[in-house]
Amino acid sequence: MVSEEKHNPYIALDVLGLYSGICWHVRKKIFQSFMDMSQPTVQTTVLDVGATSDRRRDSNFFEKLYPYPRRITAIGTEDAFFLEQEFSGLKYIHTDGAEIPFPDKSFDLVVSFATIEHVGSRDSQRRFIDELCRLGAAVCIATPDRWYPLEFHTVLPFLHWFPPAWFRLFCRWLGKEFLAREENLNLLTEQETVSLFPAGTNVSVKRIRLLGFVSNLVFYAKL
């Protein structure tokens, strides 16, 4: 899992808050879809996988919007212990992400937003979802849709519609070496993401639109 802020060229363009404003708008829609699909209560225990040290307005949006923060355990690969001070009762755990230190079905709900596209190969992404499913009685994942015309991490239009090897080559030619590596950015379509869930899992999908196109996908599975 990587920090978007360190490698997202939109940050340099955000002098007027345009980028964070758009992200905040989209992520509020993602959050509402999550709430509609999962219908959590004050008793629901939640594990948030992929918390970040970024301090942008739209970062850690789940913690900012969720009405029961004391029921959240958040984990991430970065130093985000400030979340424990900002959200009373929340517990933060710093981990390398390879193994999540909890027994099976430790949580009622496991969520992960804008993280799976940063965990590596399809096999790594499958193992990531398997681990989320191991930990929770229900799982909710959100990721950008590869078929949106603009690729948000690189700010490149349409090039990500080419085969992945071509897209990575374009990124290298344009000086985006970090994001050219599969372990740092591996985009997904709706069908590819659904296929990564364990066989037989009933996965519901909500599509988030931006300027008329599907920009983000929200997946929910009750296990």
N, C-alpha and C positions, 0 to 999 in steps of 0.2 A: 504494500500500500504506500502511495506516495503523496506528498503534499502538493495540491494543485497550485497553490499560491507561488511556489518557487519556480514553476515551469509553465505558467499560464500567461501568455502574452497579453491577454485582455487587461491584466492588472495595470500595465503601463498606460492603457487607454482610459482608465477609470477615473480621471481627474474630476469628472462631473458626477461620479457615482452611477453612471449608466449601467455598467456591467453588473455591479452588485444589486442595483435596482431591478434589473431584468431577472437575475438569479433569484432574488428574494420573491419576486412575483411567481416564478415558476415553482420554486420550492414550497411556497405556501399551497399551491395547487397539488403538488405531490403529497404534502402532509395531509390535506383534506381527503385525498383519495385513500391514503393509508388509514385515516380514521374511519372512513365509510366502510372500508373492506374489513378491518379488524375489530372495530367497535370495542376498544379496551375500556376497562373500568378502573376505579381507584385501587382495586385489588390486583390488577394485572402486573406481573413482574416482567420487565423488559430489559433485554440486552441489546445495546446499540454497538454494532461492530463497524469501526472506521471513523471514530471521532478524530478531530484534527486540532492542531495547535493554532491554525489560522484564526485571526480575529476579525475577519470581514463580517459585514452585517449578515450575509447569507450563510456563513459557516456555522456548523453545528446547529442548523435550523431546527432539528428535531428537539433538542434540549430546550430551545427557546420557545417552541410552540406547544410542546406536550404538556397537558394540564396536571400531570402527576409526576414531576421530576424526581421525587424521592423514591419512586419505584424503578428508576433507571440505573442500570450498571452500564457504563460506557467503557469501551476498550479501543485502543489505537496504538500505532507504532511511534507516535510523537508525544512530546511532553505537553499534555493537556490537563494537568492536575488543577488548573485554574477553574475547571468546570465544577469541581467540588465546592469551591467558594461561591461561585455564581449561582448554583442551583442547589438549594438546601436539601440534604439527604441523598443526593446523587453520589455514586461511588465510581471513581475512575481507576482503571487498571492499565498500566503501560506494558505492552507485550510485543514480541516481534511478529506476531500474526501467524506463525507457523502452527502453533497449537494453542487453543483457547482453554485456559485452566479451569474448566468446570465439568462436572459429571453430566451424563446424558439427561436431557429434558430438565435442565436446571431452571428454565425460564418458561413462562407462559407464551412469550412472544420474543422473537429475535428479529431485529431490523438492521438493514445495511443500505445506506444511500450513497450513490456515486462512488462506490468502492470496487465493485467486482470488475470493472473495466481496467483496474490498476493492479490486479493480482497475478497477471502472467498469461500463460498458455491456456487453451481450452481445458486441458487436463487439470491445470491449477485452478481454474474457475469452477470446474466440476467438484473438485475436492473442497473448495471454499463453500459452495452451496451445501455439500454433504455435511460439512462441519456445522453450518448454521442449522440444518435440519436435525442434526444430532442433539443440539443444545436446546431447541425450542419445540413447544407443542404447536406453534404456528410460526411462519417466516414471512417477512415482507422485505423485498429487495427493489431498489430503483436504480436505473441506469439510463444514460442518454441513448436514444435510438440512432443506430448507425445510419439510417436512411434520412435523417434530417439533413437539409442541404448544406448547413454549416457545421463543421466539426469544431466544437467549442474549445477544446484544449489547444489546438494548433491555430485556430482562426483561419482555417483553409476551407474554401467552399468546394464541394463536389469531389475533390481528390480522394476522399475516404470511401467513395463508392467503387473505386477500382479494387482489384484483388489486394488483400492486405500487404503482400510483398511489394507491390507497386506503390501503394500509399507510403510505406516506410521508406522506400527509395526516394520518393518526392520529398518527404520530411528531411532526409539527410541532405539532399541537394539544396534545400532551403535553410539549412543550418539548425534544424530542430532535432538534433541527434538524440537527446534524452527521450523525447516522445516517439522517436523512430523505433525504439526497442520494444519488443513485444511484452517484456516483463513490466514495462511502465505504462503502456497503453495498448489495450486490445479490445476494440469496439465490438458491440453485440447488436444483433437484430432481435426482434421479438421471438422469432422461431428458435434462434440459437439459444437464447436464454431459457426458454421453456424446456428445451431438450437437455439442459444441464441438471434439472431437478431429478431426483430419484425416480425410477420407472414406476408408473402407476400413480404418481402424485397429481392430484387435481389442482391446477394452477389457474387462478383468476388474474386477468390483466386489465389495467386501466391505462389509457393512452392520454398523455398530457400534450396539449397543443400550444404552439407558439407561432403566431403569424400564419395560422391555418394549417401548419404541418405538425406531425407528431414529433415532438422534441425529446420527450422522456417517457419511459415505460415503468410502470409500477406493477410488481408481481406479488401475489399473496397466495400462500398455501397453508392449509390447515392439515396437520399431520396426524 
